[in-house]
Every structure is written in structure tokens, then in C-alpha cells.
Amino acid sequence: MDQTAPPKRMSLRLPFDFYTLRLFIITLAIFIAFSVLLPGKFLTVLNMKSMAVQLPEFGILAFAIMITMLTGGIDLSIVGTANLSAIVAAMILTGLTGADGTGGVPLAAAIPLSMLGALLVGSICGLFNGFLVSRIGITPILATLGTGAIYTGLSFVLTGGPAITTTQLAFIGNGSLLGVPIPIIIFFVVVIISVVILNRTVFGFNVYMLGTNPKAALFSGINSDRVLLGTYWLAGVIAGLAGIIFLARTNSAKPDFGSSFILLTVLIAILGGVSYTGGFGTVVGLVLAVLSIQFLSTGLNMLMLELFPSSAAIFFRQFAWGGLLLGVMVLNYYTEKRKR
């Protein structure tokens, strides 16, 4: 009997692949590096809680990018959708309770209605994107680039420019449950739901199948239009949820919030091993990418503030994001080439 067979079978059952293992090492290396470079600042309970509150803002949006990229597309309208959803939620809150929260409708009723309004707006935006991509046949990058501009423009029309301020959702954005920040709890709920949808449902299988080989998906009886419509709808719902986090974290809703999140979420998806041609990507890889980007952003901010003015730190962070995105894509290209 071949004594080498059992170890080989065991290795195939390990719960990670090469990309996930490499990303775990990168994340751990970033965390250790900044812990050593910034003793007493980076590795503190206060900083860990601060990162846990900041991370869901873009981390949740990264799932919207991931699910559309798995089909071979992309959704560049997620920030516009999130801001529009946040503005609608803020308008519902202030309309029902007043700017100071002393209106006729109690908060216990106004808050759920505002959240439902935000998710409904996200759903409508996602369905419109899916209609353009699946029914009209517009290339996803062009369709969502255009709709993103529409949603942002509509946000400016609704607000007239200034932000809408409300503090009624501050308990979500800055509160905690048993010492754990509520935003990070919401983030991991999204993680669990994404794992179930992508790995335990027919819809998730169809998403991967469509991204891997659209022709094979067609001949296997998969309704590609329906899958694409569902995919962009789900991305819109996730963006609507992110909009609620925006409003809760900043106590305001404005049309141009999070303008850098598009680059950031695409970077997270690519870094997490999601193929830009579709068909491959894992939730675990995306979570590790979110953590590594948060560690990198926070560590660079702390490091650069000691060397340069705060404005320079912000520009350097965006420079680092762009450089990391290009570096990861080049590394993935040569890795795939070597494997072939």
C-alpha cells in the first residue's frame, strides 16, 4: 500500500489555499511590523477598538465588490448607492422625529423605518444596475460608472449640497455590546451571511459557475440574467447597509463621503484573491485583506504623523494603496503564469 497517499489526501482537505495562506502571512507581518515600529501606540486596546469601529465602513462595501467580481463584473456605484441610502435614512429620521429628535414619532419606530428606507434605496439601485447589465447588456464597469454618477447627483439634489446631520443612530456607530463595538459585530454578521450564500446555496454556486465559464453555465441551464440581477441587487443591499454605518459613524449624511472607498474596496478584493475575470474568491481571503488594509492604513497614519504633517500622511496612504494594488496584481499574474 502506498504510504504517501494519506498525507496527500489530508493536505487537500486543509481549510485554506495558497492565496489565503500567503495573505495570512502578509497580514501577520504587517501587524507585527507596526507593533514593533510603534510600541505603545499601535498594539493597544484603544487602537484595536478604534480600528474595529473604522473597519466596517469599507469592509462591508468590499463584499459588494466581491460578489459582483465573482461573476466577472464589477460595481463602481457602491459608494454612490451607500451615500444615497444614508441620505434617505437621515431624511426619514429628521422628518419623523425632527432635527433635535423631539418630533411626534418615537425613535423606536423611526429608526427601523429609516433603516428599511436605506435598504430599499440600496435594493432599487442594485436592481437598476442589474437590469442595465443583464437585460440591456451594458458592460458592468461602464453601467455602474454611469449609475454611480447618477446616484451621487441625486444625493446632491436631495440635500442641496450640505450634509444632513442627525445623532439618532450614534448608538450603532459608536456603541458597543459586551465591550465589542457594534460596527464590527455587524461586519461579522455580513461575513457569516456571505459564507452561507456563496458556499451553501444554489445561488452561490451559480455565481461561481457564471464567473468561471459563462458558456458552460448557459448549457447547464443556469439563467444568467437572473443570476446577474440577483448579484447586483445583493450588492445594492450591502451598499445600503454600509450607508447606515456611514450615517451612524459620522452622525451625518453627505453626497461625497468615502470617495476613496472605490479604490480601497477593489484593492481589498484583488488582495483577497478575488479574480477580476470572475469565478474565484473566498470570504476568508476578503476578511484577511480587510484586516491587512486596516492595519496598514492605521500604522501608516501613525508613522507618517510622526514624520510629516497630517495632510501628507493622507496622501501617502492613498499612494500606498495604489502601489499595493499594482504590486498584488503583478504578483498574481506571475504566480498564475508560473503555475501554468
Residue, then its C-alpha position, 0 to 999 in steps of 0.5 A: m500500500d502506498q504510504t504517501a497517499p494519506p498525507k496527500r489526501m489530508s493536505l487537500r482537505l486543509p481549510f485554506d489555499f495558497y492565496t489565503l495562506r500567503l495573505f495570512i502571512i502578509t497580514l501577520a507581518i504587517f501587524i507585527a511590523f507596526s507593533v514593533l515600529l510603534p510600541g505603545k501606540f499601535l498594539t493597544v486596546l484603544n487602537m484595536k477598538s478604534m480600528a474595529v469601529q473604522l473597519p466596517e465602513f469599507g469592509i462591508l462595501a468590499f463584499a459588494i465588490m466581491i460578489t459582483m467580481l465573482t461573476g466577472g463584473i464589477d460595481l463602481s456605484i457602491v459608494g454612490t448607492a451607500n451615500l444615497s441610502a444614508i441620505v434617505a435614512a437621515m431624511i426619514l429620521t429628521g422628518l419623523t422625529g425632527a432635527d433635535g429628535t423631539g418630533g411626534v414619532p418615537l425613535a423606536a419606530a423611526i429608526p427601523l423605518s429609516m433603516l428599511g428606507a436605506l435598504l430599499v434605496g440600496s435594493i432599487c439601485g442594485l436592481f437598476n444596475g442589474f437590469l442595465v447589465s443583464r437585460i440591456g447588456i451594458t458592460p458592468i464597469l461602464a453601467t455602474l460608472g454611469t449609475g454611480a454618477i447618477y446616484t451621487g447627483l441625486s444625493f446632491v439634489l436631495t440635500g442641496g449640497p450640505a450634509i444632513t446631520t442627525t445623532q439618532l443612530a450614534f448608538i450603532g456607530n459608536g456603541s458597543l455590546l459586551g465591550v465589542p463595538i457594534p460596527i464590527i459585530i455587524f461586519f461579522v454578521v455580513v461575513i457569516i451571511s456571505v459564507v452561507i450564500l456563496n458556499r451553501t446555496v444554489f445561488g452561490f454556486n451559480v455565481y461561481m459557475l457564471g464567473t468561471n465559464p459563462k458558456a458552460a453555465l448557459f448549457s447547464g441551464i443556469n439563467s444568467d440574467r437572473v443570476l446577474l440581477g440577483t448579484y447586483w441587487l445583493a450588492g445594492v443591499i450591502a451598499g445600503l447597509a454600509g450607508i447606515i454605518f456611514l450615517a451612524r459613524t459620522n452622525s451625518a449624511k453627505p453626497d461625497f463621503g468615502s470617495s476613496f472607498i472605490l479604490l480601497t474596496v477593489l484593492i481589498a478584493i484583488l488582495g483577497g484573491v478575488s479574480y477580476t475575470g470572475g469565478f474565484g474568491t473566498v470570504v476568508g481571503l476578503v476578511l484577511a485583506v480587510l484586516s491587512i488594509q486596516f492595519l496598514s492604513t492605521g500604522l501608516n497614519m501613525l508613522m507618517l504623523e510622526l514624520f510629516p504633517s497630517s495632510a501628507a500622511i493622507f496622501f501617502r496612504q492613498f499612494a500606498w494603496g495604489g502601489l499595493l494594488l499594482g504590486v498584488m496584481v503583478l504578483n498574481y499574474y506571475t504566480e498564475k503564469r508560473k503555475r501554468 
